[in-house]
């Protein structure tokens, strides 16, 4: 296993630490590579993302850190590009393509902000039908690579963030299964890896990474690949539970990759 984390967030968006704090922690952990993936500017919701000026400052600081720590650790400057964002991804070493919202009319419904916000949105726009919501969500996810031209597919089943133990809906329901399998089938031909994202584990929401085991088994069956990701919003969360889930991926039989 290569000790690296390419999904990290800093004070430039909704992370807790500076980029240099993250780099120093990565070196202390013995990591060979760290990739920064600040949330891109999203014009319709600026509560969590980098500002337009912040993106320029972020790129400049990461470039300086690459030089400062050259020979100690490899540093990459990436971005987490939301499906609905319009900002350019040209300045970055790599792109994580993610869906954080479902657009309903003129409203962008955040799927991972809070359980209360999610419940209100599903009730208001989908009549409380979580499977209709999931069908809309996975239809968008299935298009995320075409829209963002990303190198990595971010937290594929983010809508399950608050569904530990099936509290909100049954992830084995035929409509849910059909929706996610259709999205996986649409994404597989691009040859890009799905994240095995442990971010919700480090923040106490889930005991399993995204995507679910059933999804990982389907990806493995179809010959897809995955990449380990911490979605680290603090230096302490870097590479959270990677050894455990790398072993789990090997047991499932899904191909783990390290480069993008």
N, C-alpha and C positions, 0 to 999 in steps of 0.2 A: 504494500500500500504506500502510495506517495502522500506525504503529509502536506496538503495544500488546501486553501479555501478561496474560491473565486467569487463567492457571494458575501460581501461585507458592506456594512453601512457605517458612516461616521457622522460627526456633528454637521457635516454639510447637508445632510438630510435628517433622518430620524434616528441616527445612531447616537451612542453615548460618549464615544471617545474620538479623539483626533486621529487623523491618518497616521501620524508618527507614533502615537500610543499603540495603535493596532500593529504597526510594523515591529515595534520593539517586543510586543507580546508574542508575535508570530516567531520571531527569532528565538525568544526564550523557550517556546514550545518545540523548537527544532524543525519548524516548517521550512520547506524548500521554496515555496511560492505563496504569495498572497495577491489576490486580485481585488481591487476596489470596484464596487458596482453601485454607486450612488443612484438613488431614484431620480430619473430624468425629470425635467420640468414638465408638469402637467398643468395646462392653462386653466382647467376647470376645477382643480383642487390643489392649492399650494400649501396645504397644512402639513405635509410630510416630505415634500420633495425638495430638490435643490432649486434655488432661484436661477434665473437666467445668468445673472452676474456670478452667482455661486458656482455654476458649472465651469466658468473660465478659471476661477480661483482654484477650484478642485483639480482641474487638469494641470495647472501650473504647480500646485503643491505636490501632486503625485509624481510629476516629472522630476522635481527637485529631490524627492525621496528616492527615486530610482537611482540617481547618481550618488546620493549620500550613502546608501546602503549597498551599492554595487559590490558584489563579491561575498556578501553576507546572506542575501536573500533576493530572489527574483520578485519584482513588483510589476503588476500590470494595472493599467488604468481602464476599467470597463464602465459600463452603465447598465442599470436595470431599466429597460425601455417598456413603458406601459403601452398596451395595445392602442389606447386612444390618444396617445401623445403624438405631437407633430414635430417635436424637436429633432434635429439632425443627430445621427449616431456616428458621423464621419470622424470625429476626433478620437475615438476610443479604440482600444486594443481588441475588445470583444464586447458582445452584447448579450444580455440575458433578456429574453422576451417573456413578459408576464402579463397576466390579466388580473387587475385588482378591482375592476368595476364591471357591472352589467348595465348597459345603457337602456333605460326604459323611458320612452318619450324624450323629453329634454333633460331628464335627470340621470346622473351617473351614480348608480347604487354601489357603494363600496361593499365588497364581499367579506372583508377581513377587519374592518374598523372596530366593531364590537358586536356581540351577539344581539343586543337590543336593536342596533341599527339594521342588522341583517333581517331580523324578524319583522320589523316595521316595513322594510322594503319589500319583502316577499309577500306580506299581507296586502300592501298597497298596490303593487304592480302585478302580482301573480295569484291573487286571491287566496294566499296562504298555501299554494301548491308548490312545495319544495322541488318536486320533480319537473314541473314546468320551468322553474327557475334554473335548475341544473341543466336542463336541455338548452336553454338560452346561453348559459355560461359556457358549456362545453362546445357549443357551436362557435362561440367567439374564440375559445382556446384553440380549437382546431385550425383557426385561421391566423394564429399569432405569428408563425414563421413567415407566412406570405406578407403579413403587414409590417413586421419589424425587421425582417432579414436577420434574425438573431442567430447566435452560435449555440445557445443553451436554452432549453425550454424550462421556464421558471415554475416552481411550485404548482404542478399540474392540477391538483385537486384542492386548491386554496379554499374553496367553498366549504370544505369539511373541517376548517379550523376549529369551530366551536361544536363539532359533532362527536366528540369523544364518547365512545360507548353507544353511538346511535341515538343520542338525545334528541336530535331535531328531525332526522329522517333516516331511512334504512338504505345503507349503501349497497345492499344486495338486491334492491328493488329492480325489476327488469327495465324500467324506464331509465333509471340512473345508470345501470350497466350498459345499456344500449347507447346512451349519450356519451359516456366516456370512451367506450370502445370505438365509436365513430370518430371521435377526436383523435385518438391514438392512431387509428388507421390513416387519417388524413395527414398526420405529422410524420409518420415513419419514413415515407419516401425521401424526405429531406436529409436523412442520415444524421440528424443532430441529436445530442444526448438529452434525455430528461433528467432534471435534477432529482437526486435523492436528498431532499432538503430537510435538515434537522432543526430548523429555526423554531418551529412551534414546540419542539421538545425542550430546547434550552429556555424558552419563555414560559413553559408550564402549561401549555394548552393541550398538548397531545403526548401520547406515549409512543407513537409511530411517526416516522417522517412522511412527508409528501413524496411520492404518491403512495396510496394504500398498497398493502401486500397483493391484493387481487389485481390491482393495476400493474404492479411490478411483474407479476406472473404473466399477465397478458403481453406486456412489453417484451419479456423474455421469450415467450412463445412465438412472437412475431419477428424476433431477431433484432429488436431495438437495443439501444445502449443507454447507460446512465452515467452521471457524474456526481460525486459526493459534494454536498454544499451545506455550509453552516448557516447561511442567511444571517450572519452574525451582526447583531446590533450593538455588541459590546466586545471588548477584547477577551473577556472570560468565556465567550461563546464560540470562539474560533474552533473549528473542527469538532464541534460537539458530537460525541458518541460515534465518531467515524469508524473506529475499529469494529464496534458492534455491528453497524449497518453495512460495512464492507463485507464482513463475514456472512451476514444475512443475504446480501446480494449474490455472493458466491454460492450459497446454498440454494437460492432460488434458480440460479443459472443465468442471470442477466449479465450482460457484458458491461464491465466498468471501464470507463476511459478517463484520461487525465488531462489531455490537451484539447484545446478548442481552436 
